[in-house]
């Protein structure tokens, strides 16, 4: 993938699997590994490699009732407006 080509898809990045989608017009990045939490460094690397720089991303924690965790070692970043 070139530095200026950003697209939806599933990608391997070292030990991580990265899934990129556009949901309701906003970027969404999921990053996971099979056996451990992705590191901060890996999350940061994926964000800047697969999402356009001008986009602001955040990891969100909804209320306990709305929290869903289907994969123990997966983190999500969502595009937000600032």
C-alpha positions in Angstrom: 0.0 0.0 0.0 1.4 3.4 -0.9 1.6 6.2 1.6 -1.3 8.1 -0.1 -3.6 5.2 -0.9 -6.0 4.5 2.0 -8.6 1.8 1.6 -10.8 -0.6 3.4 -9.6 -4.1 3.9 -7.8 -6.6 6.1 -4.0 -6.3 6.4 -1.1 -8.1 8.2 1.3 -5.9 10.1 3.9 -8.0 12.0 2.0 -10.0 14.5 -1.1 -7.9 14.2 -4.2 -8.2 12.0 -5.6 -4.8 11.1 -9.1 -4.3 9.7 -10.0 -0.9 8.2 -13.5 0.1 7.2 -15.6 3.2 6.6 -18.7 3.0 8.7 -21.4 5.7 8.4 -18.9 7.8 6.5 -16.2 7.5 9.2 -13.0 5.5 9.4 -12.8 2.6 11.8 -9.7 0.6 12.5 -9.5 -2.7 14.4 -6.2 -4.2 15.5 -5.7 -7.6 17.1 -3.3 -10.3 17.8 -4.0 -14.0 18.5 -2.6 -14.2 22.0 -1.9 -10.8 23.5 -3.0 -7.1 23.6 -1.6 -5.0 20.7 1.0 -2.6 22.1 0.6 1.2 22.1 3.4 1.3 19.5 1.6 -1.2 17.2 -1.7 0.7 17.6 0.1 4.0 16.7 1.9 2.4 13.8 -1.4 1.0 12.4 -3.2 4.3 12.8 -0.7 6.3 10.8 -0.1 3.6 8.2 -3.7 2.8 7.3 -5.7 6.0 8.1 -5.2 9.4 6.5 -3.2 11.8 8.6 -5.9 14.5 8.7 -8.3 12.1 10.4 -8.6 12.3 14.3 -9.0 8.8 15.8 -10.0 7.8 19.3 -10.4 4.7 21.4 -13.9 4.9 23.0 -15.3 3.3 26.1 -19.1 3.2 26.1 -21.3 2.6 29.1 -20.9 -0.9 30.7 -24.3 -1.9 29.3 -23.2 -1.0 25.7 -19.7 -2.5 26.0 -19.2 -5.5 23.7 -16.0 -7.5 23.6 -16.1 -10.3 21.1 -12.3 -10.7 20.8 -10.1 -10.5 24.0 -7.1 -9.1 22.2 -8.7 -6.6 19.8 -8.8 -2.8 20.1 -10.8 -0.4 18.0 -10.1 3.2 16.9 -12.9 5.4 15.6 -12.8 8.6 13.6 -14.1 11.5 15.7 -14.8 15.2 14.9 -13.0 17.8 17.0 
